[in-house]
Amino acid sequence: MSYSENKPKQPRKSVFEHHAKKLLEQDKLYGITTVGARGQVVIPAEARKELRLKPGDQLLVMGRFGKALGLMKTDELGEIINMIMKHTAGS
């Protein structure tokens, strides 16, 4: 019996886990911004350019653990929902 036959098998990652890892690998820190008196923030120019944000774009505002804030273009939500639905349909 060879070593590879005795080696415990690693559980296969789901397609969703694979895509989630790819998304995390694409995370980027764009800089620091300040909250103004009216609660407004300026999104750094590099982020606006790379994410193709234009005046008038709607953003979904999400919080995590009461400490993190995330923004997502609302027109991207359909793609995310489709990905989740596709990968949970078989479970």
PyMOL commands that set and color helices and strands:
alter all, ss='L'
color gray80, all
select helices_A, chain A and resi 3-6+15-25+45-50+74-88
alter helices_A, ss='H'
color red, helices_A
select strands_A, chain A and resi 59-64+68-73
alter strands_A, ss='S'
color yellow, strands_A
deselect
rebuild
show_as cartoon
